[in-house]
Amino acid sequence: MNVRRDFDEKLLHIQQQVEKMGLMTADFIDSTVEAMITMNPVEAKAVRQDEKQIDAVFRQVDERCIVLMATQQPAAGDLRFLVSSMKIAGELERIADYANNIAKKVQRQRLANMTALLGEEWNEKVRTIGHTASAMLREAMQAYVQHDAAAVAGIIAKDEIVNSLNKQLFADILTAAPQEQTALAAVFQVHTVIRYIERMADRSTNIAEQVFYMSKGFPYTKF
C-alpha cells in the first residue's frame, strides 16, 4: 500500500466532510431565516431535525483528525490542515446551533409578528442579513476547499455589512417596540434572533481567518 496516497485520501475525506457540513449549515441559515419571517413551524421543525446531522458529522471529523494526528505524525502543512479542519468544524457546529435556537423559537411561537409591527421592509432587511451571513459561509467553505487565503478580505467586508444591518434592525425594534408587556417580550426575542445571525457571520469570519492560517502558516491580521 502507498502510505502517502492512503494518507492523502483520508485528508480528502475529512475535507469533503467539512465542506458537506458547511454547505448544509449555510442552507440552514437560509431556511431558518425564512421560517422566522413566515412564522412557519413546519419549516423550523425540519431545520431542527436536520441539524442533528451536523452534530454527527462534527463528531466524525473531530475523531478522524485526532486519529490522524496521533498515528501519522503529519508534517507542518498537513498538521495545520487537520487542526484547522477541527476548528472549522467546531465553528460550523456552533453556527448550526444558532440556527437550531432560532428554529426552536419559531416552533414555540416565541416571536412577534414583525411584519404587522414593522412592515414588509423589515422582512427584506432580515432576508438580507440572513442571505449575507449564508453567503459569507459559502465563500468561506469554498476558500477552505481551495486553500484560498485571499478570500478572507472579502468575507470580512461582508461581515461589516451584517454588523451594520444588525444595528439598523435593532433601531427598528426600539422605534416600533409596543408598550404591552407580552408583545414587548416577543419583540426582544426577535432581537436575540438577529443577534444569533450576527454571530453566525462572525463565526464565518473566524472560518475564513482559519483558512488563511491553514494556507499561509501564520495568523491573519487586518493591518
N, C-alpha and C positions, 0 to 999 in steps of 0.2 A: 504493500500500500504506500502511495506517495503521501508522506506525513503532512507536507506543506499544503498539498491540494485538499486533503481532508480538513485541515485547519481552516483554510480559506472558505470551504463550503460551509463550515459551521459559523464563521463570521458572517457570511452572506445570509444564512438563515436568520441569524439574530437581526441583521439589518432589515430583512423583509418583515419580520415580526414587529419591529419597532415602527416601520413605515405603516404597516397594517393598523397598529394602534393609533397612529397619528391621524390617518385618514378617517378612521371610524370616529375618533373624537371630534374632528372638525365637522363631520356630519351631525354629531350630537349637538354641537353648538347651534347649528342652523335649525335643527328640529326643535330644540328646547326653546329657542327664541320665538319661533313661530307658534309653538304651543302656548307660550306666555301671552303673546299678542292676541291669539284667538281664544284663549282660555279653554283649550282643548285637553281634557283629562285623558282621553284615549291616546293621543299622541305622546303625552307626558308619560303615561304608563309604559309605552313601547320603548321610550328612551331609557327608562329606569331598568327595564328588563335587559336591554342590550348592553347597558353599562357594565353588567356583570362579566361580559366577555372581556372587557378591558382589564378588569381585575385579574382574570385568569391568564391572559397573555402577559401582563406585567410580572406575575409570579414566575412564569416560564422564562422570560427574558432575564430576570434577575438571577435565577438559579443557573441558567446556562452561562451567563457571563462569569459568575463566581467559579463555576467548574472549570471553564477555560483558563481563567487567571491562575487557578490553583494547580492545574495539571500541565499546562502548555508553556509556562514561563514566557509569555509573549514579549516581543521586543517593543521599543518605545511607542511606535506608531500604532501597533495592534493593541497595546495596553491602553493608550488614550482612547481608541475606538471603543473598547469594552467598557471602560469607566464612563465615557460619555454616553454610551448607549444605555447603561444602567440609570444614569442621572436623567436622561431624556425620557426614558420610560416612566420614571418616577414623576416627572413633570406632567406627562400625559395622563397618568393615573389620577393626579390631583385635578387636572382640568376636567376630566370625566366626572370626578366627584362634585365639582361645582355644577356641572350640567345636571347631575342627579339631584342635587339640592334644589335647583330651580324647578325641575320637573315635579319634585315632591310637593313644593308649594302650590304648583298648578293643580296637581291631583287633589290636594286637600282644600282647594278653593281659598287659599290664604291671600290671594292678590286681588286688589280692587279692579273694577272695570275701568282701566285707564283710558280707554277710547272715549267713554262717556265723559270722563273728567277733563281730559286734555285734548281730545280730538284726534283725527287721523294723522296729523303732523307728528304726534307722539309716536305712533306706530312706525312711521318711517324712520324716525331717529333711532328707535330701538332696533329696527331691522339693520340700519346702517352700522350701529356699534357692534351688533352681533355678527354681521357679514364681514366686517373689518377684522374682528377677532378670529373668525374661522379662516379668513384669507391669510392672515399672519401665520396661523398654524400650518396651513397647507404649504406656504412658502418655506417655512422653517423645516418641514419634513422633506421637501424637495432639496433644500440645501444639505440636509443630513445625508440623503441618498447620494448626492453628487459631491459631497465633501466641499461645498461651496462656501468658503469663508466670507466672500464678498457680499453675500446676501444679507448679512446681519444689519447693514446700514439701512436698507430699505424696510426691513421688518421693524426696526426701532422707529423709523419715521411714521409707520402706521400706528405704532403704539402711542405716539403723540396725538394722533387723530382720535384714538379711543379715549385718551385722558381728557381731551377737550370735549368730546361728546358726553362723557360722564359728568363733567361739570355743568354742561347745558341741561342735561336731563335732571340733575339734582335741583338746579334752579327752577326748572319747570314744576317739579314736585312741590317745592316750597311755595311757589306762587299760587298753585292751584289747591294746596292742601285744604281739605274740608275741616270744619270745626267739630263735627260729630266724631266721637272717640273711636268707635269701631271702624269707620271709614278711614280715619286718620292712621290707625294702626296698620290697616291694609296698605295704605299708600307707602308707609315706611318699610313694609315688607317688600314692596316693589323696588325701593331704593336699594335694599340689600341685594336684590337680584341683579340690578345694574352694577353694583359693586362686584358681584361674582364675575360678571362678564369682563369688567376691567381687569380683574385678577387673572382671568384666562389669557388675556392679551399680554399681561406681564409675564406669565409663565411661557408663553410662546417666544417672547423676547429672551427669556432665560435659555430656551432651547437653541435659539439662533446663536447666542453667545457661547453655548457649549459646543456647537458645531465649529465655530471659529477656533476654539481651543483645540478641538479634535484635529482640525486641519493644519493649524499653524504651530501648535505646541506651546503657546503662551496665551494668557487671558486677553479678552477683548477689552479695549479701553476707548472711550469716545474721543479722547484728546491725545 
